[in-house]
Amino acid sequence: MDDLDTADHPVLLFDGVCNLCNGLVRFVIRRDPDATFWFAPLQSDVADDLLDDCGVDRDRDTVVLVEGGDCYTKSTAALRVAARLGWPYRPLAAFLAVPRRVRDAVYDVVAANRYDWFGRREECMAPTPDLAERFLVDPRADGE
């Protein structure tokens, strides 16, 4: 994955079978008209390679933002995404001043209950043809 420039196109790794996570991806896509963000499910080989490069565990209970060669997880990833989406989401980045331990405790409660609260899919989300270039993998053909 060394040829992937995550400074220009940060990659959001998400649980491809989680309805909440898929909703997050759709939310970002609708608010990212310049197609800055690219996406890959955590269940993919692409995600495995990116996580290896960053030295991050394969934890499907977190969203991972790979940006400029660095990886951010949990609340830090979500808040950095908000900051890059601009107004009115950028001010949410102020929560980065809250200790990560506190932010991630809240994140962990949602992550632990996401399937119960929002449901799950049988297979990873497949992008529509007009969005396929923003996904680094066809989730149905890669990974689990």
C-alpha positions as CSV (number, residue, x, y, z in Angstrom):
1,M,0.0,0.0,0.0
2,D,3.1,2.3,-0.2
3,D,1.8,3.9,-3.4
4,L,-1.4,5.1,-1.8
5,D,-1.2,8.8,-0.9
6,T,-3.3,9.1,2.2
7,A,-2.3,12.8,2.6
8,D,-4.4,13.8,-0.4
9,H,-7.0,11.0,0.1
10,P,-7.4,9.9,3.7
11,V,-8.8,6.4,3.9
12,L,-11.7,5.6,6.3
13,L,-11.7,2.0,7.3
14,F,-15.1,0.9,8.6
15,D,-16.9,-2.3,9.7
16,G,-18.6,-3.2,6.4
17,V,-21.4,-5.2,8.0
18,C,-22.4,-2.5,10.6
19,N,-25.4,-0.4,9.7
20,L,-24.1,2.5,11.8
21,C,-20.7,2.4,10.1
22,N,-22.3,2.2,6.7
23,G,-24.4,5.2,7.7
24,L,-21.2,7.1,8.6
25,V,-19.7,6.3,5.2
26,R,-22.9,7.6,3.4
27,F,-22.8,10.7,5.7
28,V,-19.2,11.5,4.8
29,I,-19.8,10.8,1.1
30,R,-22.7,13.3,1.0
31,R,-20.6,16.0,2.7
32,D,-17.4,15.4,0.8
33,P,-18.2,16.8,-2.7
34,D,-14.5,17.0,-3.6
35,A,-14.2,13.2,-3.0
36,T,-11.3,13.7,-0.6
37,F,-12.1,10.6,1.4
38,W,-11.6,7.1,0.2
39,F,-13.1,4.0,1.9
40,A,-12.4,0.3,2.6
41,P,-14.1,-2.1,4.9
42,L,-12.2,-3.5,7.8
43,Q,-12.9,-7.0,6.5
44,S,-10.8,-6.4,3.4
45,D,-7.2,-7.2,2.4
46,V,-6.7,-3.5,1.7
47,A,-7.5,-2.7,5.4
48,D,-5.2,-5.5,6.6
49,D,-2.3,-3.9,4.6
50,L,-3.0,-0.4,5.8
51,L,-3.3,-1.6,9.4
52,D,-0.1,-3.5,9.1
53,D,1.6,-0.4,7.8
54,C,0.4,1.6,10.8
55,G,0.9,-1.1,13.4
56,V,-2.8,-1.0,14.4
57,D,-4.7,-4.0,15.6
58,R,-7.4,-5.5,13.5
59,D,-10.2,-4.3,15.8
60,R,-13.6,-4.3,14.1
61,D,-15.1,-2.2,17.0
62,T,-13.4,0.9,15.7
63,V,-13.3,3.1,12.7
64,V,-9.8,3.9,11.5
65,L,-8.7,7.0,9.6
66,V,-5.5,6.6,7.7
67,E,-4.2,10.0,6.9
68,G,-0.8,11.0,5.7
69,G,0.7,7.7,6.8
70,D,-0.7,8.0,10.3
71,C,-3.6,6.0,11.7
72,Y,-6.2,7.3,14.1
73,T,-8.9,5.2,15.8
74,K,-12.1,5.5,17.7
75,S,-13.2,9.1,18.7
76,T,-10.0,10.6,17.3
77,A,-10.7,9.2,13.8
78,A,-14.3,10.4,13.9
79,L,-13.4,13.9,15.1
80,R,-10.6,14.3,12.5
81,V,-13.1,13.3,9.8
82,A,-15.5,16.0,11.1
83,A,-12.7,18.5,10.9
84,R,-12.0,17.7,7.3
85,L,-15.6,18.0,6.3
86,G,-15.6,21.7,7.1
87,W,-18.5,23.8,8.3
88,P,-20.7,23.0,10.3
89,Y,-18.8,19.9,11.4
90,R,-15.3,21.3,11.9
91,P,-16.1,22.8,15.3
92,L,-16.6,19.2,16.6
93,A,-12.8,18.9,16.4
94,A,-12.7,21.0,19.6
95,F,-13.6,17.7,21.4
96,L,-10.1,16.6,20.6
97,A,-9.1,18.7,23.7
98,V,-11.1,16.3,25.9
99,P,-8.8,13.5,27.1
100,R,-8.8,10.6,24.7
101,R,-9.6,8.1,27.5
102,V,-12.9,10.0,28.2
103,R,-13.8,10.3,24.5
104,D,-13.0,6.7,23.7
105,A,-15.0,5.5,26.7
106,V,-18.2,7.0,25.2
107,Y,-17.1,5.7,21.7
108,D,-16.7,2.2,23.2
109,V,-20.2,2.1,24.6
110,V,-21.7,2.9,21.2
111,A,-19.3,0.5,19.5
112,A,-20.2,-2.4,21.9
113,N,-23.9,-1.9,21.2
114,R,-24.0,-0.8,17.6
115,Y,-25.3,-4.1,16.2
116,D,-28.1,-4.2,18.8
117,W,-29.0,-0.5,18.3
118,F,-28.5,-0.2,14.5
119,G,-28.4,-3.8,13.2
120,R,-26.0,-5.5,10.9
121,R,-25.8,-6.6,7.3
122,E,-25.1,-10.1,6.1
123,E,-22.3,-8.8,3.8
124,C,-20.3,-5.7,3.3
125,M,-21.8,-2.7,1.6
126,A,-21.2,-2.6,-2.1
127,P,-20.7,0.9,-3.6
128,T,-22.8,2.2,-6.4
129,P,-21.0,2.4,-9.7
130,D,-20.6,6.2,-9.4
131,L,-18.9,5.8,-6.0
132,A,-16.8,2.7,-6.8
133,E,-13.6,4.7,-7.5
134,R,-13.7,6.0,-3.9
135,F,-13.7,2.5,-2.5
136,L,-10.3,0.8,-2.5
137,V,-11.9,-2.6,-2.8
138,D,-15.1,-4.3,-3.9
139,P,-16.2,-5.4,-0.4
140,R,-18.1,-8.4,-1.8
141,A,-14.9,-9.8,-3.5
142,D,-12.3,-9.1,-0.9
143,G,-11.8,-10.3,2.7
144,E,-14.4,-12.2,4.6
